[in-house]
């Protein structure tokens, strides 16, 4: 018991020094790379970037992810745009479809917008219009402002947005982080929030990124960035307990050398793997994280632990505490590759209820050994659906990406009306043509089979069909409403192509 308490005390001390570890990590990067401001400031235009906007760096290297065919990508974009136009209905009735599309990966062109809708930050921003501008205009607490300014150039120094000290990326990052310290003064600033905010800024403007950061800190990962980092320590114990089910071999190994979870999982969880995985994997993991919540982070961690420490053969090279921690800090790239990792985390059977059940167990143990929590954050929400259900709100108002002048807008409306009329005429022609063909087939059938005295065709199978005589009026044509109802019922069923896309 004494040894356990001593280990916990050491872990807390190491957690409290997390910011210092982050600082030294960033410092070592600056000394060993071209990511320092002195070398890159003002020369971004001369450097070649990859598809994500990076000019170098091991983590951000273009890892050649599985290419999605262009036609498939365009169809996925259209499906997301259709969901945005009626988001509340989709979230209420077809959430599983949203989840499936997030697991496939959100198209880059709509990713930032999708994150806002999934996290509820779009609604939060509409409910607090002008709030960010108000916070942005205030000077901020000098204590936090000084720390934030020292951290700016350490966030993704290889990305074109954050290369220059005077560039818009670092300036917007400062605005977002300073505004959060004013929004939650009791929480202040934690250095692990900086990479989270930086990733958001790569996909959306500063105000949108601010409200998305608020939702992450308050809904998805509540308590992670508070003083003492109690929430992250609890989740470390939850992770360790879940590992027993996923990989008993890895669990026994970590238990044998008394390796506290906080020594290897702190950066994983607090930065949502943004400093660990290849960039294509980071973005895909975040797509699922915004939809399904913190269980995604647990699943990624469990998959990595399982594949790095899950067999006797793999443990031969890490017979000790330091060797094991070093192995977990240099994860084999094949286990982090997007296609492999995403499939593994989707198939891993870890649900929200298991996490919450284990949370109650670890919370009880914490109270027995440490007493009550100093910070009591609100219960976390496990993804987009609980967040949407927890806050009743008015329908999201979608705004067009391009606002046309009035005369152009009127022309487009007339053009759409004309096209709609042409479409209806074409449908009417097809209907009449089909009706004539059916009538012709019935007459031919009547001529071949023969008729009885009362004008009823006798069929060998015993079924009877009325003969349409030349003197009788034709059957009434289908009404337009019936046709539209028929086409709507067909289009509402998911097609095989839709399932693939």
C-alpha angles and dihedrals in degrees: 000000000000091000090051092051090048091052091049091050091051090048092052090050091051090048092052087054091052093108090054091051090051090050094051091045091054090045092055090051091054093052095048102039144044091253097105120112093236091063102036107030108118097003101086092111092061094054126087115233130202125234091283097049098259123136096197145319130128097256094044096046115129097262094190098244120201105285117235111219112254094238091051091048092051092050090050090051091053091050092052092048089052090051092050090055091060103019100151092055092048092048092048100044109016105033092134089061091053089050091052092050092049090052089054089052130261114260110255093237093062101027098105093048091047092052090054093051094044095048095045091238090125090062092041091055093048090051091051104041112175094013096110092048089051093051091043091057094055120091097233132218108310090220093060095035091058094050093045092051091053091051100049100087092047095066111096095325090184094061118098091230094058103034097093122062089213094043124115092248096064092039093053091045090055091049093051096046094044091049090053092054088054092045092051106022092165089061100037119177132330120190092229088066091066098071090044091054091043093056090050092050090055087065108032145019122279098263093049090047091051094056091043089053089050091055093048092050096042105032111021103032107014114180095013094113100036125113111283093020091236094157093057091049091053091049089050090059091046090052091050092050093048089050089067088067097040099042118004090181093058091043092053092048094052090045092050093058094036093236110175114225091231090068094066109017103049097089092038093058103032093049094036089236091296090130096043115044131062109269098253088053092048092055095045092047089050091051089058093039093058090051102039104024134219095342085078090062091048091050094051091050092048092049092052093047092047095052096040099045105014102107139044091242092057093047094059091085097049108052097154145034099271094043090051094049090047090051091052091051092053102046118186107260093226090067091052096048110124100238094047097041098046093050091049096050093046091053096043107108100225114130135187093253092058091051093048092046091052090044091061091049094050092044090056091050090048092054091049093053105027106019124230121350115264090215120044108190124188116271111278122247117232099223143309099317097057090044091052092046094047096060118047109211143163120270114287110254110224117210124204118253091225122037111208126208113260096253091050091045091052090049091051091050092051090048092051091049091051092049090049092053091048090051091052091050091051091050090050091051092051091048094052092046092052091047091054092049092051091048091049092051091051092052092049090049091049091052094052099043099042127225137250126235094270091053098256121136116233114219124194092235091058097249118129130213126186115250116235102222123201091249095050122088117251121257112274114269121245113268121241092247090057091051093050092047089052094050092046092052090051095047093049092065114087111247127218088251091053090052091053094046 
